[in-house]
Amino acid sequence: MKFYIREWNDSTIVLMTEAGHVLSYFSSVKDALHACSEWYDVNVCEKKYEVTVQYRKPAHGYTSMPAYA
């Protein structure tokens, strides 16, 4: 499964699927990445994708960065 992590305007961290479905909310990107890592540990047959983290930019929207779970 491909995961995406996005920081919303209120600094909430959201873990989402590739289709945009919200899976959970977190207080930090680190916690969200840990959840992805645990999911891959339990689902060892699944292909492990890099996790994209979309950080909020104050004046210009969002910027994306690859991260690894």
mmCIF file of the N, C-alpha and C atoms, coordinates in Angstrom:
data_MODEL
# 
_entry.id   MODEL 
# 
loop_
_atom_site.group_PDB 
_atom_site.id 
_atom_site.type_symbol 
_atom_site.label_atom_id 
_atom_site.label_alt_id 
_atom_site.label_comp_id 
_atom_site.label_asym_id 
_atom_site.label_entity_id 
_atom_site.label_seq_id 
_atom_site.pdbx_PDB_ins_code 
_atom_site.Cartn_x 
_atom_site.Cartn_y 
_atom_site.Cartn_z 
_atom_site.occupancy 
_atom_site.B_iso_or_equiv 
_atom_site.pdbx_formal_charge 
_atom_site.auth_seq_id 
_atom_site.auth_comp_id 
_atom_site.auth_asym_id 
_atom_site.auth_atom_id 
_atom_site.pdbx_PDB_model_num 
ATOM 1   N N  . MET A 1 1  ? 0.849  -1.173 0.000  1.00 0.00 ? 1  MET A N  1 
ATOM 2   C CA . MET A 1 1  ? 0.000  0.000  0.000  1.00 0.00 ? 1  MET A CA 1 
ATOM 3   C C  . MET A 1 1  ? 0.894  1.235  0.000  1.00 0.00 ? 1  MET A C  1 
ATOM 4   N N  . LYS A 1 2  ? 0.499  2.225  -0.765 1.00 0.00 ? 2  LYS A N  1 
ATOM 5   C CA . LYS A 1 2  ? 1.220  3.490  -0.770 1.00 0.00 ? 2  LYS A CA 1 
ATOM 6   C C  . LYS A 1 2  ? 0.578  4.425  0.244  1.00 0.00 ? 2  LYS A C  1 
ATOM 7   N N  . PHE A 1 3  ? 1.419  4.990  1.104  1.00 0.00 ? 3  PHE A N  1 
ATOM 8   C CA . PHE A 1 3  ? 0.963  5.923  2.117  1.00 0.00 ? 3  PHE A CA 1 
ATOM 9   C C  . PHE A 1 3  ? 1.448  7.324  1.786  1.00 0.00 ? 3  PHE A C  1 
ATOM 10  N N  . TYR A 1 4  ? 0.661  8.300  2.184  1.00 0.00 ? 4  TYR A N  1 
ATOM 11  C CA . TYR A 1 4  ? 1.035  9.703  2.080  1.00 0.00 ? 4  TYR A CA 1 
ATOM 12  C C  . TYR A 1 4  ? 0.786  10.347 3.431  1.00 0.00 ? 4  TYR A C  1 
ATOM 13  N N  . ILE A 1 5  ? 1.665  11.221 3.822  1.00 0.00 ? 5  ILE A N  1 
ATOM 14  C CA . ILE A 1 5  ? 1.517  11.966 5.067  1.00 0.00 ? 5  ILE A CA 1 
ATOM 15  C C  . ILE A 1 5  ? 1.442  13.439 4.693  1.00 0.00 ? 5  ILE A C  1 
ATOM 16  N N  . ARG A 1 6  ? 0.453  14.119 5.243  1.00 0.00 ? 6  ARG A N  1 
ATOM 17  C CA . ARG A 1 6  ? 0.265  15.531 4.905  1.00 0.00 ? 6  ARG A CA 1 
ATOM 18  C C  . ARG A 1 6  ? 0.079  16.344 6.182  1.00 0.00 ? 6  ARG A C  1 
ATOM 19  N N  . GLU A 1 7  ? 0.723  17.483 6.211  1.00 0.00 ? 7  GLU A N  1 
ATOM 20  C CA . GLU A 1 7  ? 0.539  18.429 7.301  1.00 0.00 ? 7  GLU A CA 1 
ATOM 21  C C  . GLU A 1 7  ? -0.535 19.420 6.878  1.00 0.00 ? 7  GLU A C  1 
ATOM 22  N N  . TRP A 1 8  ? -1.616 19.492 7.639  1.00 0.00 ? 8  TRP A N  1 
ATOM 23  C CA . TRP A 1 8  ? -2.696 20.418 7.328  1.00 0.00 ? 8  TRP A CA 1 
ATOM 24  C C  . TRP A 1 8  ? -2.415 21.782 7.937  1.00 0.00 ? 8  TRP A C  1 
ATOM 25  N N  . ASN A 1 9  ? -3.226 22.769 7.558  1.00 0.00 ? 9  ASN A N  1 
ATOM 26  C CA . ASN A 1 9  ? -3.020 24.155 8.002  1.00 0.00 ? 9  ASN A CA 1 
ATOM 27  C C  . ASN A 1 9  ? -2.978 24.311 9.512  1.00 0.00 ? 9  ASN A C  1 
ATOM 28  N N  . ASP A 1 10 ? -3.699 23.475 10.243 1.00 0.00 ? 10 ASP A N  1 
ATOM 29  C CA . ASP A 1 10 ? -3.708 23.571 11.703 1.00 0.00 ? 10 ASP A CA 1 
ATOM 30  C C  . ASP A 1 10 ? -2.593 22.744 12.334 1.00 0.00 ? 10 ASP A C  1 
ATOM 31  N N  . SER A 1 11 ? -1.607 22.346 11.526 1.00 0.00 ? 11 SER A N  1 
ATOM 32  C CA . SER A 1 11 ? -0.443 21.550 11.938 1.00 0.00 ? 11 SER A CA 1 
ATOM 33  C C  . SER A 1 11 ? -0.787 20.114 12.311 1.00 0.00 ? 11 SER A C  1 
ATOM 34  N N  . THR A 1 12 ? -1.997 19.668 11.988 1.00 0.00 ? 12 THR A N  1 
ATOM 35  C CA . THR A 1 12 ? -2.369 18.275 12.168 1.00 0.00 ? 12 THR A CA 1 
ATOM 36  C C  . THR A 1 12 ? -1.666 17.443 11.107 1.00 0.00 ? 12 THR A C  1 
ATOM 37  N N  . ILE A 1 13 ? -1.172 16.281 11.505 1.00 0.00 ? 13 ILE A N  1 
ATOM 38  C CA . ILE A 1 13 ? -0.516 15.360 10.576 1.00 0.00 ? 13 ILE A CA 1 
ATOM 39  C C  . ILE A 1 13 ? -1.504 14.262 10.224 1.00 0.00 ? 13 ILE A C  1 
ATOM 40  N N  . VAL A 1 14 ? -1.712 14.026 8.933  1.00 0.00 ? 14 VAL A N  1 
ATOM 41  C CA . VAL A 1 14 ? -2.709 13.071 8.468  1.00 0.00 ? 14 VAL A CA 1 
ATOM 42  C C  . VAL A 1 14 ? -2.025 11.973 7.655  1.00 0.00 ? 14 VAL A C  1 
ATOM 43  N N  . LEU A 1 15 ? -2.349 10.724 7.972  1.00 0.00 ? 15 LEU A N  1 
ATOM 44  C CA . LEU A 1 15 ? -1.880 9.574  7.192  1.00 0.00 ? 15 LEU A CA 1 
ATOM 45  C C  . LEU A 1 15 ? -2.994 9.204  6.239  1.00 0.00 ? 15 LEU A C  1 
ATOM 46  N N  . MET A 1 16 ? -2.659 9.157  4.934  1.00 0.00 ? 16 MET A N  1 
ATOM 47  C CA . MET A 1 16 ? -3.657 8.933  3.901  1.00 0.00 ? 16 MET A CA 1 
ATOM 48  C C  . MET A 1 16 ? -3.223 7.815  2.963  1.00 0.00 ? 16 MET A C  1 
ATOM 49  N N  . THR A 1 17 ? -4.203 7.230  2.267  1.00 0.00 ? 17 THR A N  1 
ATOM 50  C CA . THR A 1 17 ? -3.911 6.247  1.230  1.00 0.00 ? 17 THR A CA 1 
ATOM 51  C C  . THR A 1 17 ? -3.614 6.982  -0.072 1.00 0.00 ? 17 THR A C  1 
ATOM 52  N N  . GLU A 1 18 ? -3.177 6.218  -1.049 1.00 0.00 ? 18 GLU A N  1 
ATOM 53  C CA . GLU A 1 18 ? -2.899 6.782  -2.374 1.00 0.00 ? 18 GLU A CA 1 
ATOM 54  C C  . GLU A 1 18 ? -4.156 7.424  -2.970 1.00 0.00 ? 18 GLU A C  1 
ATOM 55  N N  . ALA A 1 19 ? -5.324 6.880  -2.653 1.00 0.00 ? 19 ALA A N  1 
ATOM 56  C CA . ALA A 1 19 ? -6.588 7.398  -3.176 1.00 0.00 ? 19 ALA A CA 1 
ATOM 57  C C  . ALA A 1 19 ? -7.093 8.615  -2.395 1.00 0.00 ? 19 ALA A C  1 
ATOM 58  N N  . GLY A 1 20 ? -6.389 8.999  -1.315 1.00 0.00 ? 20 GLY A N  1 
ATOM 59  C CA . GLY A 1 20 ? -6.772 10.177 -0.557 1.00 0.00 ? 20 GLY A CA 1 
ATOM 60  C C  . GLY A 1 20 ? -7.655 9.907  0.646  1.00 0.00 ? 20 GLY A C  1 
ATOM 61  N N  . HIS A 1 21 ? -7.850 8.643  0.994  1.00 0.00 ? 21 HIS A N  1 
ATOM 62  C CA . HIS A 1 21 ? -8.655 8.300  2.162  1.00 0.00 ? 21 HIS A CA 1 
ATOM 63  C C  . HIS A 1 21 ? -7.832 8.505  3.432  1.00 0.00 ? 21 HIS A C  1 
ATOM 64  N N  . VAL A 1 22 ? -8.397 9.221  4.386  1.00 0.00 ? 22 VAL A N  1 
ATOM 65  C CA . VAL A 1 22 ? -7.707 9.473  5.647  1.00 0.00 ? 22 VAL A CA 1 
ATOM 66  C C  . VAL A 1 22 ? -7.755 8.204  6.492  1.00 0.00 ? 22 VAL A C  1 
ATOM 67  N N  . LEU A 1 23 ? -6.573 7.751  6.930  1.00 0.00 ? 23 LEU A N  1 
ATOM 68  C CA . LEU A 1 23 ? -6.484 6.562  7.778  1.00 0.00 ? 23 LEU A CA 1 
ATOM 69  C C  . LEU A 1 23 ? -6.414 6.931  9.248  1.00 0.00 ? 23 LEU A C  1 
ATOM 70  N N  . SER A 1 24 ? -5.670 7.991  9.558  1.00 0.00 ? 24 SER A N  1 
ATOM 71  C CA . SER A 1 24 ? -5.496 8.377  10.952 1.00 0.00 ? 24 SER A CA 1 
ATOM 72  C C  . SER A 1 24 ? -4.876 9.768  11.045 1.00 0.00 ? 24 SER A C  1 
ATOM 73  N N  . TYR A 1 25 ? -4.962 10.341 12.245 1.00 0.00 ? 25 TYR A N  1 
ATOM 74  C CA . TYR A 1 25 ? -4.369 11.640 12.545 1.00 0.00 ? 25 TYR A CA 1 
ATOM 75  C C  . TYR A 1 25 ? -3.269 11.440 13.578 1.00 0.00 ? 25 TYR A C  1 
ATOM 76  N N  . PHE A 1 26 ? -2.209 12.232 13.477 1.00 0.00 ? 26 PHE A N  1 
ATOM 77  C CA . PHE A 1 26 ? -1.059 12.120 14.373 1.00 0.00 ? 26 PHE A CA 1 
ATOM 78  C C  . PHE A 1 26 ? -0.612 13.510 14.819 1.00 0.00 ? 26 PHE A C  1 
ATOM 79  N N  . SER A 1 27 ? 0.159  13.533 15.883 1.00 0.00 ? 27 SER A N  1 
ATOM 80  C CA . SER A 1 27 ? 0.684  14.808 16.368 1.00 0.00 ? 27 SER A CA 1 
ATOM 81  C C  . SER A 1 27 ? 2.058  15.121 15.780 1.00 0.00 ? 27 SER A C  1 
ATOM 82  N N  . SER A 1 28 ? 2.687  14.121 15.124 1.00 0.00 ? 28 SER A N  1 
ATOM 83  C CA . SER A 1 28 ? 3.998  14.359 14.499 1.00 0.00 ? 28 SER A CA 1 
ATOM 84  C C  . SER A 1 28 ? 4.172  13.466 13.271 1.00 0.00 ? 28 SER A C  1 
ATOM 85  N N  . VAL A 1 29 ? 5.024  13.912 12.358 1.00 0.00 ? 29 VAL A N  1 
ATOM 86  C CA . VAL A 1 29 ? 5.361  13.118 11.177 1.00 0.00 ? 29 VAL A CA 1 
ATOM 87  C C  . VAL A 1 29 ? 6.053  11.826 11.609 1.00 0.00 ? 29 VAL A C  1 
ATOM 88  N N  . LYS A 1 30 ? 6.883  11.919 12.632 1.00 0.00 ? 30 LYS A N  1 
ATOM 89  C CA . LYS A 1 30 ? 7.588  10.739 13.145 1.00 0.00 ? 30 LYS A CA 1 
ATOM 90  C C  . LYS A 1 30 ? 6.605  9.645  13.563 1.00 0.00 ? 30 LYS A C  1 
ATOM 91  N N  . ASP A 1 31 ? 5.538  10.018 14.263 1.00 0.00 ? 31 ASP A N  1 
ATOM 92  C CA . ASP A 1 31 ? 4.528  9.044  14.683 1.00 0.00 ? 31 ASP A CA 1 
ATOM 93  C C  . ASP A 1 31 ? 3.822  8.418  13.481 1.00 0.00 ? 31 ASP A C  1 
ATOM 94  N N  . ALA A 1 32 ? 3.518  9.223  12.476 1.00 0.00 ? 32 ALA A N  1 
ATOM 95  C CA . ALA A 1 32 ? 2.856  8.716  11.271 1.00 0.00 ? 32 ALA A CA 1 
ATOM 96  C C  . ALA A 1 32 ? 3.779  7.761  10.506 1.00 0.00 ? 32 ALA A C  1 
ATOM 97  N N  . LEU A 1 33 ? 5.059  8.107  10.403 1.00 0.00 ? 33 LEU A N  1 
ATOM 98  C CA . LEU A 1 33 ? 6.019  7.210  9.747  1.00 0.00 ? 33 LEU A CA 1 
ATOM 99  C C  . LEU A 1 33 ? 6.163  5.898  10.518 1.00 0.00 ? 33 LEU A C  1 
ATOM 100 N N  . HIS A 1 34 ? 6.108  5.985  11.839 1.00 0.00 ? 34 HIS A N  1 
ATOM 101 C CA . HIS A 1 34 ? 6.184  4.780  12.664 1.00 0.00 ? 34 HIS A CA 1 
ATOM 102 C C  . HIS A 1 34 ? 4.977  3.872  12.393 1.00 0.00 ? 34 HIS A C  1 
ATOM 103 N N  . ALA A 1 35 ? 3.802  4.449  12.240 1.00 0.00 ? 35 ALA A N  1 
ATOM 104 C CA . ALA A 1 35 ? 2.600  3.668  11.931 1.00 0.00 ? 35 ALA A CA 1 
ATOM 105 C C  . ALA A 1 35 ? 2.741  2.967  10.582 1.00 0.00 ? 35 ALA A C  1 
ATOM 106 N N  . CYS A 1 36 ? 3.308  3.654  9.589  1.00 0.00 ? 36 CYS A N  1 
ATOM 107 C CA . CYS A 1 36 ? 3.546  3.038  8.281  1.00 0.00 ? 36 CYS A CA 1 
ATOM 108 C C  . CYS A 1 36 ? 4.518  1.876  8.413  1.00 0.00 ? 36 CYS A C  1 
ATOM 109 N N  . SER A 1 37 ? 5.580  2.084  9.162  1.00 0.00 ? 37 SER A N  1 
ATOM 110 C CA . SER A 1 37 ? 6.581  1.048  9.374  1.00 0.00 ? 37 SER A CA 1 
ATOM 111 C C  . SER A 1 37 ? 5.968  -0.182 10.038 1.00 0.00 ? 37 SER A C  1 
ATOM 112 N N  . GLU A 1 38 ? 5.133  0.040  11.040 1.00 0.00 ? 38 GLU A N  1 
ATOM 113 C CA . GLU A 1 38 ? 4.468  -1.082 11.714 1.00 0.00 ? 38 GLU A CA 1 
ATOM 114 C C  . GLU A 1 38 ? 3.541  -1.826 10.761 1.00 0.00 ? 38 GLU A C  1 
ATOM 115 N N  . TRP A 1 39 ? 2.840  -1.104 9.903  1.00 0.00 ? 39 TRP A N  1 
ATOM 116 C CA . TRP A 1 39 ? 1.945  -1.740 8.938  1.00 0.00 ? 39 TRP A CA 1 
ATOM 117 C C  . TRP A 1 39 ? 2.750  -2.639 7.999  1.00 0.00 ? 39 TRP A C  1 
ATOM 118 N N  . TYR A 1 40 ? 3.871  -2.132 7.498  1.00 0.00 ? 40 TYR A N  1 
ATOM 119 C CA . TYR A 1 40 ? 4.712  -2.942 6.616  1.00 0.00 ? 40 TYR A CA 1 
ATOM 120 C C  . TYR A 1 40 ? 5.318  -4.137 7.358  1.00 0.00 ? 40 TYR A C  1 
ATOM 121 N N  . ASP A 1 41 ? 5.629  -3.988 8.645  1.00 0.00 ? 41 ASP A N  1 
ATOM 122 C CA . ASP A 1 41 ? 6.155  -5.103 9.432  1.00 0.00 ? 41 ASP A CA 1 
ATOM 123 C C  . ASP A 1 41 ? 5.128  -6.228 9.560  1.00 0.00 ? 41 ASP A C  1 
ATOM 124 N N  . VAL A 1 42 ? 3.855  -5.876 9.713  1.00 0.00 ? 42 VAL A N  1 
ATOM 125 C CA . VAL A 1 42 ? 2.792  -6.872 9.849  1.00 0.00 ? 42 VAL A CA 1 
ATOM 126 C C  . VAL A 1 42 ? 2.427  -7.466 8.494  1.00 0.00 ? 42 VAL A C  1 
ATOM 127 N N  . ASN A 1 43 ? 2.494  -6.653 7.457  1.00 0.00 ? 43 ASN A N  1 
ATOM 128 C CA . ASN A 1 43 ? 2.108  -7.082 6.104  1.00 0.00 ? 43 ASN A CA 1 
ATOM 129 C C  . ASN A 1 43 ? 3.356  -7.276 5.255  1.00 0.00 ? 43 ASN A C  1 
ATOM 130 N N  . VAL A 1 44 ? 4.168  -8.265 5.628  1.00 0.00 ? 44 VAL A N  1 
ATOM 131 C CA . VAL A 1 44 ? 5.478  -8.460 5.002  1.00 0.00 ? 44 VAL A CA 1 
ATOM 132 C C  . VAL A 1 44 ? 5.392  -8.836 3.526  1.00 0.00 ? 44 VAL A C  1 
ATOM 133 N N  . CYS A 1 45 ? 4.265  -9.340 3.070  1.00 0.00 ? 45 CYS A N  1 
ATOM 134 C CA . CYS A 1 45 ? 4.113  -9.713 1.660  1.00 0.00 ? 45 CYS A CA 1 
ATOM 135 C C  . CYS A 1 45 ? 3.862  -8.502 0.764  1.00 0.00 ? 45 CYS A C  1 
ATOM 136 N N  . GLU A 1 46 ? 3.497  -7.377 1.357  1.00 0.00 ? 46 GLU A N  1 
ATOM 137 C CA . GLU A 1 46 ? 3.232  -6.161 0.584  1.00 0.00 ? 46 GLU A CA 1 
ATOM 138 C C  . GLU A 1 46 ? 4.535  -5.507 0.150  1.00 0.00 ? 46 GLU A C  1 
ATOM 139 N N  . LYS A 1 47 ? 4.516  -4.961 -1.076 1.00 0.00 ? 47 LYS A N  1 
ATOM 140 C CA . LYS A 1 47 ? 5.662  -4.201 -1.547 1.00 0.00 ? 47 LYS A CA 1 
ATOM 141 C C  . LYS A 1 47 ? 5.795  -2.935 -0.700 1.00 0.00 ? 47 LYS A C  1 
ATOM 142 N N  . LYS A 1 48 ? 7.010  -2.631 -0.277 1.00 0.00 ? 48 LYS A N  1 
ATOM 143 C CA . LYS A 1 48 ? 7.244  -1.451 0.558  1.00 0.00 ? 48 LYS A CA 1 
ATOM 144 C C  . LYS A 1 48 ? 7.579  -0.254 -0.341 1.00 0.00 ? 48 LYS A C  1 
ATOM 145 N N  . TYR A 1 49 ? 6.720  0.748  -0.301 1.00 0.00 ? 49 TYR A N  1 
ATOM 146 C CA . TYR A 1 49 ? 6.908  1.972  -1.075 1.00 0.00 ? 49 TYR A CA 1 
ATOM 147 C C  . TYR A 1 49 ? 7.491  3.055  -0.181 1.00 0.00 ? 49 TYR A C  1 
ATOM 148 N N  . GLU A 1 50 ? 8.140  4.026  -0.789 1.00 0.00 ? 50 GLU A N  1 
ATOM 149 C CA . GLU A 1 50 ? 8.559  5.188  0.005  1.00 0.00 ? 50 GLU A CA 1 
ATOM 150 C C  . GLU A 1 50 ? 7.311  5.983  0.349  1.00 0.00 ? 50 GLU A C  1 
ATOM 151 N N  . VAL A 1 51 ? 7.339  6.611  1.489  1.00 0.00 ? 51 VAL A N  1 
ATOM 152 C CA . VAL A 1 51 ? 6.204  7.400  1.969  1.00 0.00 ? 51 VAL A CA 1 
ATOM 153 C C  . VAL A 1 51 ? 6.470  8.861  1.636  1.00 0.00 ? 51 VAL A C  1 
ATOM 154 N N  . THR A 1 52 ? 5.520  9.492  0.967  1.00 0.00 ? 52 THR A N  1 
ATOM 155 C CA . THR A 1 52 ? 5.656  10.899 0.631  1.00 0.00 ? 52 THR A CA 1 
ATOM 156 C C  . THR A 1 52 ? 5.085  11.746 1.755  1.00 0.00 ? 52 THR A C  1 
ATOM 157 N N  . VAL A 1 53 ? 5.864  12.719 2.207  1.00 0.00 ? 53 VAL A N  1 
ATOM 158 C CA . VAL A 1 53 ? 5.420  13.638 3.247  1.00 0.00 ? 53 VAL A CA 1 
ATOM 159 C C  . VAL A 1 53 ? 5.230  15.007 2.616  1.00 0.00 ? 53 VAL A C  1 
ATOM 160 N N  . GLN A 1 54 ? 4.040  15.557 2.765  1.00 0.00 ? 54 GLN A N  1 
ATOM 161 C CA . GLN A 1 54 ? 3.719  16.870 2.216  1.00 0.00 ? 54 GLN A CA 1 
ATOM 162 C C  . GLN A 1 54 ? 3.682  17.870 3.365  1.00 0.00 ? 54 GLN A C  1 
ATOM 163 N N  . TYR A 1 55 ? 4.716  18.706 3.446  1.00 0.00 ? 55 TYR A N  1 
ATOM 164 C CA . TYR A 1 55 ? 4.800  19.722 4.507  1.00 0.00 ? 55 TYR A CA 1 
ATOM 165 C C  . TYR A 1 55 ? 4.103  20.997 4.069  1.00 0.00 ? 55 TYR A C  1 
ATOM 166 N N  . ARG A 1 56 ? 3.479  21.649 5.016  1.00 0.00 ? 56 ARG A N  1 
ATOM 167 C CA . ARG A 1 56 ? 2.787  22.902 4.749  1.00 0.00 ? 56 ARG A CA 1 
ATOM 168 C C  . ARG A 1 56 ? 3.803  24.025 4.645  1.00 0.00 ? 56 ARG A C  1 
ATOM 169 N N  . LYS A 1 57 ? 3.652  24.854 3.629  1.00 0.00 ? 57 LYS A N  1 
ATOM 170 C CA . LYS A 1 57 ? 4.438  26.081 3.510  1.00 0.00 ? 57 LYS A CA 1 
ATOM 171 C C  . LYS A 1 57 ? 3.528  27.234 3.902  1.00 0.00 ? 57 LYS A C  1 
ATOM 172 N N  . PRO A 1 58 ? 3.960  28.132 4.751  1.00 0.00 ? 58 PRO A N  1 
ATOM 173 C CA . PRO A 1 58 ? 3.083  29.214 5.216  1.00 0.00 ? 58 PRO A CA 1 
ATOM 174 C C  . PRO A 1 58 ? 2.464  30.064 4.114  1.00 0.00 ? 58 PRO A C  1 
ATOM 175 N N  . ALA A 1 59 ? 3.222  30.468 3.109  1.00 0.00 ? 59 ALA A N  1 
ATOM 176 C CA . ALA A 1 59 ? 2.677  31.402 2.117  1.00 0.00 ? 59 ALA A CA 1 
ATOM 177 C C  . ALA A 1 59 ? 2.379  30.764 0.768  1.00 0.00 ? 59 ALA A C  1 
ATOM 178 N N  . HIS A 1 60 ? 2.948  29.594 0.463  1.00 0.00 ? 60 HIS A N  1 
ATOM 179 C CA . HIS A 1 60 ? 2.856  29.082 -0.903 1.00 0.00 ? 60 HIS A CA 1 
ATOM 180 C C  . HIS A 1 60 ? 2.207  27.718 -1.026 1.00 0.00 ? 60 HIS A C  1 
ATOM 181 N N  . GLY A 1 61 ? 1.525  27.236 -0.037 1.00 0.00 ? 61 GLY A N  1 
ATOM 182 C CA . GLY A 1 61 ? 0.868  25.940 -0.164 1.00 0.00 ? 61 GLY A CA 1 
ATOM 183 C C  . GLY A 1 61 ? 1.676  24.823 0.451  1.00 0.00 ? 61 GLY A C  1 
ATOM 184 N N  . TYR A 1 62 ? 1.969  23.788 -0.347 1.00 0.00 ? 62 TYR A N  1 
ATOM 185 C CA . TYR A 1 62 ? 2.617  22.580 0.167  1.00 0.00 ? 62 TYR A CA 1 
ATOM 186 C C  . TYR A 1 62 ? 3.867  22.244 -0.636 1.00 0.00 ? 62 TYR A C  1 
ATOM 187 N N  . THR A 1 63 ? 4.770  21.535 -0.013 1.00 0.00 ? 63 THR A N  1 
ATOM 188 C CA . THR A 1 63 ? 5.942  21.001 -0.677 1.00 0.00 ? 63 THR A CA 1 
ATOM 189 C C  . THR A 1 63 ? 6.049  19.522 -0.316 1.00 0.00 ? 63 THR A C  1 
ATOM 190 N N  . SER A 1 64 ? 6.415  18.678 -1.273 1.00 0.00 ? 64 SER A N  1 
ATOM 191 C CA . SER A 1 64 ? 6.479  17.235 -1.038 1.00 0.00 ? 64 SER A CA 1 
ATOM 192 C C  . SER A 1 64 ? 7.917  16.783 -0.909 1.00 0.00 ? 64 SER A C  1 
ATOM 193 N N  . MET A 1 65 ? 8.117  15.792 -0.051 1.00 0.00 ? 65 MET A N  1 
ATOM 194 C CA . MET A 1 65 ? 9.434  15.204 0.142  1.00 0.00 ? 65 MET A CA 1 
ATOM 195 C C  . MET A 1 65 ? 9.245  13.701 0.346  1.00 0.00 ? 65 MET A C  1 
ATOM 196 N N  . PRO A 1 66 ? 10.107 12.875 -0.266 1.00 0.00 ? 66 PRO A N  1 
ATOM 197 C CA . PRO A 1 66 ? 10.018 11.443 0.021  1.00 0.00 ? 66 PRO A CA 1 
ATOM 198 C C  . PRO A 1 66 ? 10.590 11.166 1.406  1.00 0.00 ? 66 PRO A C  1 
ATOM 199 N N  . ALA A 1 67 ? 10.004 10.201 2.076  1.00 0.00 ? 67 ALA A N  1 
ATOM 200 C CA . ALA A 1 67 ? 10.487 9.756  3.371  1.00 0.00 ? 67 ALA A CA 1 
ATOM 201 C C  . ALA A 1 67 ? 10.395 8.243  3.383  1.00 0.00 ? 67 ALA A C  1 
ATOM 202 N N  . TYR A 1 68 ? 11.036 7.607  4.279  1.00 0.00 ? 68 TYR A N  1 
ATOM 203 C CA . TYR A 1 68 ? 10.999 6.155  4.356  1.00 0.00 ? 68 TYR A CA 1 
ATOM 204 C C  . TYR A 1 68 ? 10.460 5.724  5.694  1.00 0.00 ? 68 TYR A C  1 
ATOM 205 N N  . ALA A 1 69 ? 9.588  4.743  5.663  1.00 0.00 ? 69 ALA A N  1 
ATOM 206 C CA . ALA A 1 69 ? 9.003  4.234  6.919  1.00 0.00 ? 69 ALA A CA 1 
ATOM 207 C C  . ALA A 1 69 ? 9.955  3.272  7.567  1.00 0.00 ? 69 ALA A C  1 
# 
